[in-house]
Amino acid sequence: MADGFDIHIDAEQASDLRAAAEARGLDPAAYALQLLEKAIDSDDRWAISRARWAEYQRTGESMSVEEAFGEIRSRIKALRSKQA
């Protein structure tokens, strides 16, 4: 998995993002990052799965079973360490 990546949005999405960010006095990129961090940290257990499904539908690229289970194990370990 890459250390980072670029996200490309269409003109309408960019316009909506810019308007929402400006309404909050924020830079659009900073606001988008804030929204992503909130979604990732949310209690919505399926947010990442939906995002990955959308990415798969867009690109046709997927991760191997080994990568998926490795990530699941990492998330379980992190959750357990928070509970301890």
C-alpha positions as CSV (number, residue, x, y, z in Angstrom):
1,M,0.0,0.0,0.0
2,A,1.4,3.4,-0.9
3,D,2.4,5.9,1.8
4,G,0.1,8.5,0.2
5,F,-1.9,9.3,-2.9
6,D,-3.6,12.1,-4.8
7,I,-7.4,12.3,-5.1
8,H,-9.0,13.7,-8.2
9,I,-12.4,15.1,-8.1
10,D,-14.6,16.5,-10.9
11,A,-15.3,20.2,-11.5
12,E,-18.7,20.1,-9.7
13,Q,-17.2,18.3,-6.6
14,A,-14.4,20.8,-6.6
15,S,-16.8,23.7,-6.7
16,D,-18.9,22.3,-3.9
17,L,-15.8,21.6,-1.8
18,R,-14.4,25.1,-2.4
19,A,-17.8,26.7,-1.4
20,A,-18.0,24.5,1.8
21,A,-14.4,25.3,2.8
22,E,-14.8,29.0,2.1
23,A,-17.9,29.1,4.3
24,R,-15.8,27.8,7.1
25,G,-12.8,30.1,6.4
26,L,-10.6,27.1,5.4
27,D,-8.5,26.2,2.4
28,P,-10.3,23.6,0.3
29,A,-7.4,21.1,0.6
30,A,-7.2,21.5,4.4
31,Y,-11.0,21.1,4.7
32,A,-11.0,18.0,2.5
33,L,-8.2,16.5,4.7
34,Q,-10.2,17.3,7.8
35,L,-13.3,15.6,6.4
36,L,-11.3,12.5,5.4
37,E,-9.8,12.3,8.9
38,K,-13.2,12.6,10.5
39,A,-14.6,9.9,8.3
40,I,-11.7,7.5,9.0
41,D,-11.9,8.1,12.7
42,S,-15.7,7.9,12.8
43,D,-17.8,5.2,14.3
44,D,-19.0,4.3,10.8
45,R,-17.4,0.9,10.6
46,W,-18.2,0.6,6.9
47,A,-16.8,4.0,5.7
48,I,-13.5,2.6,4.6
49,S,-15.1,-0.5,3.0
50,R,-17.5,1.8,1.0
51,A,-14.6,4.0,-0.1
52,R,-12.5,1.0,-1.2
53,W,-15.5,-0.4,-3.1
54,A,-15.9,2.9,-4.9
55,E,-12.2,2.9,-5.7
56,Y,-12.4,-0.6,-7.1
57,Q,-15.4,0.3,-9.2
58,R,-13.5,3.3,-10.5
59,T,-10.1,1.6,-11.2
60,G,-10.8,-2.2,-11.2
61,E,-7.8,-2.5,-8.8
62,S,-8.0,-4.6,-5.7
63,M,-5.8,-5.8,-2.9
64,S,-4.7,-9.4,-2.3
65,V,-6.3,-11.5,0.4
66,E,-3.0,-11.5,2.3
67,E,-2.9,-7.7,2.3
68,A,-6.6,-7.5,3.4
69,F,-6.1,-9.9,6.2
70,G,-2.9,-8.2,7.3
71,E,-4.8,-4.9,7.5
72,I,-7.6,-6.5,9.4
73,R,-5.2,-8.0,11.9
74,S,-3.5,-4.5,12.3
75,R,-6.9,-2.9,13.0
76,I,-7.9,-5.6,15.5
77,K,-4.6,-5.1,17.3
78,A,-5.0,-1.4,17.4
79,L,-8.6,-1.7,18.8
80,R,-7.4,-4.1,21.4
81,S,-4.6,-1.8,22.5
82,K,-7.1,1.0,22.9
83,Q,-9.3,-1.2,25.1
84,A,-6.4,-2.2,27.3
